[in-house]
Amino acid sequence: MRKSIFLFLVILFINGRQALAQDSVIKTMDSTKLSTEDSLSLEAFKDSIEDLLASQSYFQESLGFLSNNVYLGRKDTAATPYATAMFGYYHKSGLYATVSVSYLLASGENRIDLTSLEAGYTFQAGKFEGQATAMKSWYSNQSYNVKSEIQGTISFSAGYDFGFIKPLIVPYVNIGNKTDFATTFGLEHSFYFANNHLDITPSLNANGSTQNYYNSYYKKRKFSVIRKGVNVIVDGSRSGTVLNASQFKILDYEFSTPVNYTIKKWTFDFSPTYVVPVSPATLAITTIKGNAPPKTRVFTEKLSNTFFFQAGITYKF
């Protein structure tokens, strides 16, 4: 209580001193008025106190919907829509931890397909902001998600707001049967409306990565996991390999416009994304049928542009 009263008095003192200084400028224009540097310093001090008062730890829970899982421009032949429930704790220091569960909504599937734990640290220094994150993922044995062979991710993001544009870079490591190195290069700018309750952030990202995760998906998931609407070989087997999977390439360009509306403790979000994949992989598909000798076909995969969206609701307490 004493601390709160003290901070209130400091703010009141700052406001009072600025008001007296303005009166002095208007009435007397004498040499006792505050200099520009003094005013800026006091304003900065006031802002820092207000930020301190506003800073607090909190819990957060959310429910979201993803129309289709698309990763680095790649997707499975069957749609992968998810409903995801998340619960997290965010400490005022910047540390946070979350747990999430994703339920696969595809027809004939209907199961918990992914569970993940995430911990990290966010920070901001002036116009520079960053985040360090570590995530552990568990996919269902029946999952056909193209990311399903990724067991964990370690990432660091950094951005600097120049006002008219904010460039971002996100290097990260995907841990699986073999490690992948990836980087996102992004540009974005936020627009604020309705007294800052509504924000819209058009963004453009270019994503590059090695494709060991994709190679594991082709070897272990693509042809061995049965899903509705996909043909399988009844009396044989098929396996695939992504050639030169350890080579780093730009894999896709993503155009998105996240929209967030916050009212009190609730936030509603909608994020449409259009993906343009590039650098198609060279695949070697081996088919064994009956007693016939194995047949291997090498070809370049066909990629197509994709539109998907995410929508959700979040409650902070």
C-alpha positions as CSV (number, residue, x, y, z in Angstrom):
1,M,0.0,0.0,0.0
2,R,2.8,2.4,0.9
3,K,4.5,1.7,-2.4
4,S,1.3,2.4,-4.4
5,I,0.8,5.7,-2.5
6,F,4.4,6.6,-3.2
7,L,4.1,5.9,-6.9
8,F,0.8,7.8,-7.1
9,L,2.4,10.8,-5.4
10,V,5.4,10.7,-7.8
11,I,3.1,10.8,-10.8
12,L,1.0,13.5,-9.3
13,F,4.2,15.5,-8.6
14,I,5.4,15.1,-12.2
15,N,2.0,16.2,-13.6
16,G,1.9,19.2,-11.2
17,R,5.5,20.2,-12.1
18,Q,4.8,20.0,-15.8
19,A,1.6,22.1,-15.4
20,L,3.4,24.8,-13.4
21,A,6.2,24.9,-16.0
22,Q,3.6,25.4,-18.8
23,D,1.9,28.2,-16.8
24,S,5.3,29.8,-16.3
25,V,6.0,29.7,-20.1
26,I,2.6,31.2,-21.0
27,K,2.5,33.9,-18.3
28,T,6.0,35.0,-17.8
29,M,8.2,33.4,-20.4
30,D,11.0,33.7,-17.9
31,S,14.2,31.7,-17.6
32,T,12.8,29.4,-14.9
33,K,10.7,27.3,-17.4
34,L,11.7,23.7,-17.9
35,S,14.1,22.9,-20.8
36,T,13.0,20.6,-23.6
37,E,15.4,18.0,-22.3
38,D,13.9,18.2,-18.8
39,S,10.4,17.8,-20.1
40,L,11.4,14.7,-22.1
41,S,13.2,13.2,-19.2
42,L,10.2,13.7,-16.9
43,E,7.9,12.3,-19.5
44,A,10.1,9.2,-19.9
45,F,10.3,8.8,-16.1
46,K,6.5,9.1,-15.9
47,D,6.0,6.5,-18.7
48,S,8.4,4.1,-17.0
49,I,6.4,4.3,-13.7
50,E,3.2,3.8,-15.5
51,D,4.7,0.7,-17.3
52,L,5.8,-0.6,-13.9
53,L,2.3,-0.2,-12.5
54,A,0.8,-1.9,-15.5
55,S,3.2,-4.8,-15.5
56,Q,1.9,-7.9,-13.8
57,S,2.0,-11.7,-14.1
58,Y,-1.1,-13.4,-15.5
59,F,-2.7,-16.6,-16.8
60,Q,-4.1,-17.1,-20.2
61,E,-6.3,-19.7,-21.9
62,S,-7.4,-19.9,-25.5
63,L,-9.3,-22.0,-28.0
64,G,-8.3,-21.8,-31.6
65,F,-9.2,-23.3,-35.0
66,L,-6.7,-24.0,-37.8
67,S,-8.3,-24.7,-41.2
68,N,-5.4,-26.8,-42.5
69,N,-1.8,-27.4,-41.3
70,V,0.6,-26.0,-43.9
71,Y,4.3,-25.9,-43.0
72,L,6.9,-24.2,-45.1
73,G,4.5,-24.5,-48.1
74,R,4.2,-28.3,-47.6
75,K,1.0,-30.1,-46.7
76,D,-0.4,-33.7,-46.7
77,T,-2.8,-34.9,-49.4
78,A,-5.5,-35.0,-46.7
79,A,-6.5,-31.8,-45.0
80,T,-5.3,-31.4,-41.4
81,P,-7.7,-29.1,-39.5
82,Y,-7.1,-28.6,-35.8
83,A,-9.0,-27.3,-32.8
84,T,-6.4,-26.3,-30.2
85,A,-6.9,-25.6,-26.5
86,M,-4.0,-23.8,-24.8
87,F,-3.3,-22.8,-21.2
88,G,-0.3,-20.6,-20.2
89,Y,1.3,-18.6,-17.4
90,Y,3.1,-15.4,-18.2
91,H,5.4,-13.9,-15.5
92,K,6.0,-10.2,-15.4
93,S,9.7,-10.8,-15.9
94,G,9.1,-12.1,-19.4
95,L,9.2,-15.8,-18.6
96,Y,6.3,-17.9,-19.7
97,A,5.2,-21.5,-20.1
98,T,2.2,-23.0,-22.0
99,V,0.6,-26.4,-22.6
100,S,-1.6,-27.1,-25.6
101,V,-3.6,-30.0,-27.0
102,S,-4.7,-30.2,-30.7
103,Y,-7.7,-32.2,-31.7
104,L,-7.8,-33.4,-35.4
105,L,-11.2,-32.5,-36.9
106,A,-10.7,-34.3,-40.2
107,S,-13.6,-36.6,-41.2
108,G,-13.1,-40.1,-40.0
109,E,-10.1,-39.1,-37.7
110,N,-11.4,-37.3,-34.6
111,R,-8.5,-37.7,-32.2
112,I,-6.0,-35.8,-30.2
113,D,-3.2,-35.5,-32.8
114,L,-0.7,-33.3,-31.0
115,T,0.3,-32.3,-27.5
116,S,3.0,-29.7,-26.9
117,L,4.8,-27.9,-24.0
118,E,6.5,-24.6,-24.6
119,A,8.6,-22.3,-22.4
120,G,10.3,-19.1,-23.2
121,Y,11.3,-15.6,-22.5
122,T,10.2,-12.3,-24.1
123,F,11.8,-9.0,-23.8
124,Q,11.7,-5.5,-25.2
125,A,14.3,-2.7,-25.1
126,G,13.0,0.5,-26.7
127,K,12.0,-0.4,-30.3
128,F,13.8,-3.7,-30.2
129,E,12.0,-6.8,-29.1
130,G,12.9,-10.5,-28.9
131,Q,11.8,-13.9,-27.8
132,A,13.6,-17.1,-27.0
133,T,11.5,-20.3,-27.1
134,A,11.9,-24.1,-26.5
135,M,9.0,-26.4,-27.4
136,K,8.5,-30.2,-27.1
137,S,5.9,-31.9,-29.3
138,W,4.2,-35.3,-29.1
139,Y,2.3,-36.5,-32.2
140,S,-0.1,-39.4,-32.5
141,N,1.3,-42.5,-34.1
142,Q,-1.5,-42.1,-36.7
143,S,-0.7,-38.4,-37.4
144,Y,-0.1,-37.5,-41.1
145,N,0.9,-33.9,-40.3
146,V,4.0,-33.0,-42.3
147,K,5.6,-31.8,-39.1
148,S,4.9,-35.1,-37.2
149,E,8.5,-36.2,-37.2
150,I,9.6,-33.0,-35.5
151,Q,10.0,-33.7,-31.8
152,G,11.1,-30.3,-30.5
153,T,12.0,-26.8,-31.6
154,I,14.4,-24.2,-30.2
155,S,14.0,-20.7,-31.6
156,F,15.0,-17.0,-31.2
157,S,13.1,-14.1,-32.8
158,A,14.3,-10.5,-33.0
159,G,12.6,-7.5,-34.5
160,Y,13.2,-3.7,-34.6
161,D,10.3,-1.3,-35.2
162,F,11.4,1.6,-37.4
163,G,7.8,3.0,-37.3
164,F,6.9,2.6,-40.9
165,I,8.1,-1.1,-41.0
166,K,9.3,-3.8,-38.6
167,P,11.8,-6.3,-40.0
168,L,12.0,-9.7,-38.2
169,I,14.4,-12.6,-38.2
170,V,13.6,-15.9,-36.6
171,P,16.4,-18.6,-36.6
172,Y,15.4,-21.9,-35.2
173,V,16.3,-25.5,-34.9
174,N,13.9,-28.5,-35.4
175,I,14.9,-31.6,-33.5
176,G,13.9,-35.0,-35.0
177,N,15.6,-38.0,-36.4
178,K,18.0,-35.5,-37.9
179,T,18.3,-31.9,-37.0
180,D,17.0,-29.2,-39.3
181,F,18.2,-25.6,-39.4
182,A,15.6,-23.0,-40.5
183,T,15.1,-19.2,-40.6
184,T,12.2,-16.9,-41.2
185,F,12.8,-13.4,-42.7
186,G,9.8,-11.1,-42.2
187,L,8.5,-7.6,-42.7
188,E,5.4,-6.3,-41.0
189,H,3.6,-3.1,-40.0
190,S,0.7,-2.7,-37.5
191,F,-2.3,-0.4,-37.8
192,Y,-4.4,0.5,-34.8
193,F,-8.0,1.4,-34.6
194,A,-10.9,1.8,-32.1
195,N,-8.7,3.4,-29.4
196,N,-6.1,0.6,-29.9
197,H,-8.6,-2.2,-29.3
198,L,-8.3,-3.3,-32.9
199,D,-5.0,-4.0,-34.6
200,I,-4.3,-5.3,-38.2
201,T,-0.8,-6.4,-39.1
202,P,-0.1,-7.1,-42.8
203,S,3.1,-9.2,-43.0
204,L,5.3,-10.9,-45.6
205,N,7.6,-13.8,-44.6
206,A,10.2,-15.8,-46.5
207,N,11.0,-19.2,-44.9
208,G,14.1,-21.2,-45.5
209,S,15.1,-24.6,-44.0
210,T,16.7,-27.9,-44.5
211,Q,14.2,-30.8,-45.1
212,N,15.3,-33.7,-42.9
213,Y,11.9,-33.5,-41.2
214,Y,10.2,-33.9,-44.6
215,N,12.4,-36.8,-45.5
216,S,11.4,-38.5,-42.2
217,Y,7.7,-37.8,-43.0
218,Y,8.1,-39.5,-46.4
219,K,9.9,-42.5,-44.9
220,K,7.6,-43.0,-41.9
221,R,4.3,-41.3,-42.4
222,K,3.4,-40.5,-45.9
223,F,2.7,-44.0,-47.1
224,S,2.3,-46.0,-43.9
225,V,-0.4,-44.0,-42.1
226,I,-3.9,-44.7,-43.4
227,R,-6.3,-41.8,-43.7
228,K,-9.7,-41.4,-45.3
229,G,-9.8,-40.7,-49.0
230,V,-6.2,-41.7,-49.7
231,N,-5.4,-44.8,-51.8
232,V,-3.2,-47.4,-50.3
233,I,-1.4,-50.5,-51.7
234,V,-3.3,-53.5,-50.4
235,D,-0.7,-56.2,-51.3
236,G,2.5,-54.2,-51.2
237,S,4.3,-51.3,-49.7
238,R,5.7,-47.9,-50.7
239,S,8.3,-45.7,-49.2
240,G,9.8,-42.4,-50.1
241,T,13.0,-40.4,-49.8
242,V,13.6,-36.7,-50.2
243,L,16.9,-36.3,-52.0
244,N,19.4,-33.7,-50.7
245,A,17.3,-33.1,-47.6
246,S,20.2,-31.5,-45.7
247,Q,20.5,-28.7,-48.2
248,F,19.2,-25.3,-47.0
249,K,16.6,-23.6,-49.3
250,I,14.0,-20.9,-49.3
251,L,10.9,-23.1,-49.3
252,D,8.0,-20.6,-49.3
253,Y,6.7,-17.1,-49.2
254,E,3.7,-16.3,-46.9
255,F,1.4,-13.3,-47.0
256,S,-0.8,-12.8,-44.0
257,T,-2.9,-10.2,-42.3
258,P,-3.5,-11.0,-38.6
259,V,-6.4,-9.2,-37.0
260,N,-6.9,-8.9,-33.3
261,Y,-9.7,-7.3,-31.3
262,T,-9.2,-6.9,-27.5
263,I,-12.0,-5.9,-25.1
264,K,-11.2,-6.0,-21.4
265,K,-9.7,-9.5,-20.8
266,W,-10.9,-11.0,-24.0
267,T,-9.0,-11.1,-27.4
268,F,-10.5,-12.3,-30.6
269,D,-8.1,-13.1,-33.5
270,F,-8.3,-14.0,-37.1
271,S,-5.3,-14.6,-39.3
272,P,-5.7,-15.4,-43.1
273,T,-2.6,-16.6,-44.8
274,Y,-1.7,-17.2,-48.5
275,V,1.3,-19.5,-49.1
276,V,3.4,-19.6,-52.2
277,P,5.8,-22.7,-52.0
278,V,9.1,-22.8,-54.0
279,S,12.0,-25.1,-54.4
280,P,10.1,-28.4,-54.9
281,A,11.9,-31.4,-53.5
282,T,13.3,-34.3,-55.6
283,L,11.6,-37.5,-54.5
284,A,12.6,-41.1,-54.9
285,I,9.5,-43.3,-54.4
286,T,10.0,-47.1,-54.1
287,T,7.1,-49.5,-54.6
288,I,7.1,-53.2,-53.7
289,K,4.1,-55.1,-54.9
290,G,3.7,-58.9,-54.4
291,N,6.7,-60.8,-55.5
292,A,7.7,-58.3,-58.1
293,P,11.1,-56.6,-57.8
294,P,11.1,-53.1,-56.2
295,K,10.4,-50.2,-58.6
296,T,11.9,-46.8,-57.8
297,R,10.7,-43.6,-59.5
298,V,12.6,-40.3,-59.2
299,F,10.6,-37.1,-59.8
300,T,10.1,-33.5,-58.7
301,E,7.2,-33.0,-56.4
302,K,4.3,-30.8,-57.6
303,L,3.5,-27.9,-55.3
304,S,0.5,-25.7,-55.2
305,N,-0.4,-22.4,-53.6
306,T,-2.5,-22.7,-50.5
307,F,-4.9,-20.4,-48.5
308,F,-5.6,-21.3,-44.9
309,F,-6.7,-19.4,-41.8
310,Q,-6.5,-19.4,-38.0
311,A,-9.2,-18.0,-35.7
312,G,-9.4,-18.0,-31.9
313,I,-10.5,-16.5,-28.7
314,T,-8.3,-15.8,-25.7
315,Y,-9.1,-15.0,-22.0
316,K,-6.5,-13.3,-19.8
317,F,-6.7,-13.5,-16.0
